[in-house]
Amino acid sequence: MSTITTRDGTRIFYKDWGSKDAQPIVFSHGWPLSADAWDGQMVFFANQGFRTIAHDRRSHGRSDQVWNDNTMDQYADDLGELLDQLDLENVILVGHSTGGGEVTRYLGRHGTARVAKVVLVGAVPPLMLKTEANPGGLPIDVFDGIRKGTYDNRSQFFKDLTIPFYGYNRDGATISEGIREEFWRQGMMGGLKGQLDSIRAFSESDFTEDLKKIDRPTLIVHGDDDQIVPIGASALMSAKLVQGSILKIYEGADHGLPQTQQDRFNADLLAFFRN
């Protein structure tokens, strides 16, 4: 297995496919998943001539399970160390859900010197939590419920979460038990403490100022029937904060659209990358 070791001694697992001389695409996954969530994209884009890289966030997947520092700032710094240690340039960053927050915070903390383009997919920025300044966000009770479900019986909670995650509770939806089982498998690979900490990281982090610092071509993709990260308080607001960004709304699409809309999603990203 390929790993880097961060400054605090945490081993971060990553996959690195395709030609090492090609333009790199680095994928950041959502909660509570792993790099494996991007396999369909990694194979597709490696076959299109790109170098594709995806890592397991600390305390997720095959990376070290740590007690402390499961925070958005640390996730962003880990991403920075991955780019630095692999000496990646002209990078395309792609982040889904929590991974979109990780990418955005990386750009806010470390700048865009290594970056060519950015894609945010079903991403949590600018802020998921409802506050006086963010009335369109979700109330804290929603995230307390996620914490309780994860702590009490995360195995069952992860199985149940797949239903709204992939829109399987909508009329006419075709349920894939394979996708549901793969979500569960990836989720159960992670550490409970880190996954609990990550709920606060993805729900309470305010990315407003980070978004304003993005000065690279940015594609924002979101389903308008996303039941996990509602589009109104996320993509619609992020598109206004990232100057010159492109907003692509998938009508009727769910939160897991990189899987449920895989062919369309891959084609849209390829067009953006080659433009």
Salt bridges, closest charged atoms under 4 A:
ASP8 OD2 - ARG58 NH1 3.02
ASP16 OD1 - LYS20 NZ 3.95
ASP16 OD2 - ARG51 NH2 2.67
ASP36 OD1 - LYS15 NZ 2.71
ASP36 OD1 - ARG62 NH2 2.83
ASP36 OD2 - ARG185 NH2 2.78
ASP39 OD1 - LYS15 NZ 2.50
ASP56 OD2 - ARG62 NE 2.88
ASP64 OD1 - ARG11 NH2 3.04
ASP73 OD1 - ARG105 NH1 2.67
ASP73 OD2 - ARG109 NH1 3.30
ASP77 OD2 - ARG109 NH2 2.99
ASP77 OD1 - HIS110 NE2 2.71
ASP78 OD2 - ARG58 NE 2.56
GLU81 OE2 - ARG7 NH1 3.34
ASP84 OD1 - ARG114 NE 2.88
ASP87 OD1 - ARG114 NH1 3.43
GLU89 OE2 - ARG114 NH1 3.18
GLU102 OE2 - HIS55 NE2 2.99
GLU102 OE1 - ARG57 NE 2.65
ASP144 OD1 - ARG147 NH2 2.95
ASP152 OD2 - LYS148 NZ 2.74
GLU177 OE1 - ARG180 NH1 3.52
GLU182 OE2 - ARG185 NH2 2.57
ASP197 OD2 - LYS193 NZ 2.70
GLU204 OE2 - ARG200 NE 3.68
GLU209 OE2 - LYS212 NZ 3.30
ASP210 OD2 - ARG105 NE 2.79
ASP215 OD1 - ARG216 NH1 3.20
ASP225 OD2 - ARG170 NE 2.79
ASP226 OD2 - HIS222 NE2 3.31
ASP226 OD2 - HIS255 ND1 2.69
ASP268 OD2 - ARG264 NE 3.94
